Amino acid sequence: MANRTVKDAKSIHGTNPQYLVEKIIRSRIYDSKYWKEECFALTAELLVDKAMEIRYIGGVFGGNIKPTPFLCLTL
């Protein structure tokens, strides 16, 4: 699986931090164009730069429930 958490990431409540986002939303994030082109394998420095470019925050939108860039960066 290409969307693995780094090995030295801190465990949250005894589980992988990615599992804090529901499975269906997480899978839609992995399938989204923004995640594949902009968010995949970001370093901490680049993540901050991308976060500064965000114009709005939110969860999901649209007819087939697309994740917002904010939610992609959160994951």
C-alpha positions as CSV (number, residue, x, y, z in Angstrom):
1,M,0.0,0.0,0.0
2,A,1.5,3.3,-1.0
3,N,-0.4,5.4,1.6
4,R,1.5,4.0,4.7
5,T,2.2,6.0,7.8
6,V,5.9,6.6,8.5
7,K,7.3,4.1,11.0
8,D,8.4,6.8,13.5
9,A,5.0,8.5,13.6
10,K,3.3,8.9,17.0
11,S,0.5,6.5,17.8
12,I,-2.8,8.2,18.7
13,H,-5.0,6.3,21.2
14,G,-3.0,3.2,20.4
15,T,-3.7,3.2,16.7
16,N,-2.4,4.5,13.4
17,P,-3.1,8.2,13.0
18,Q,-4.7,7.7,9.5
19,Y,-7.4,5.6,11.1
20,L,-8.8,8.7,12.9
21,V,-10.4,9.5,9.5
22,E,-13.3,7.2,8.6
23,K,-12.5,4.5,6.1
24,I,-14.9,5.7,3.3
25,I,-13.6,9.3,3.5
26,R,-10.0,8.0,3.7
27,S,-10.5,5.9,0.5
28,R,-12.1,8.9,-1.3
29,I,-9.1,11.0,-0.3
30,Y,-6.7,8.4,-1.7
31,D,-8.7,8.4,-4.9
32,S,-8.9,12.2,-5.3
33,K,-6.9,14.1,-7.9
34,Y,-5.6,16.6,-5.3
35,W,-4.2,13.9,-3.0
36,K,-2.4,12.2,-5.9
37,E,-1.0,15.3,-7.4
38,E,-0.4,17.7,-4.5
39,C,-0.3,15.8,-1.2
40,F,1.3,12.5,-1.7
41,A,4.7,12.1,0.1
42,L,4.8,15.7,1.4
43,T,7.4,16.7,4.0
44,A,6.5,18.8,7.0
45,E,7.9,21.9,5.3
46,L,6.0,21.4,2.1
47,L,2.8,20.6,4.1
48,V,3.0,24.0,5.8
49,D,3.4,25.7,2.4
50,K,0.4,23.9,0.9
51,A,-1.7,24.7,4.0
52,M,-1.0,28.4,3.5
53,E,-2.4,28.2,0.0
54,I,-5.8,26.9,1.2
55,R,-8.6,29.4,0.7
56,Y,-11.3,27.6,2.8
57,I,-11.7,24.7,5.2
58,G,-14.3,22.0,5.2
59,G,-15.0,18.3,4.9
60,V,-16.5,17.0,1.7
61,F,-18.6,18.6,-1.1
62,G,-20.3,17.8,-4.4
63,G,-22.6,15.1,-5.7
64,N,-20.3,12.2,-5.3
65,I,-18.8,13.6,-2.1
66,K,-15.3,14.8,-3.0
67,P,-12.9,15.6,-0.1
68,T,-11.7,19.2,0.1
69,P,-8.0,20.1,0.0
70,F,-8.1,20.9,3.7
71,L,-9.3,17.3,4.5
72,C,-6.6,15.9,2.1
73,L,-3.9,17.8,3.9
74,T,-5.3,16.8,7.3
75,L,-4.9,13.2,6.4
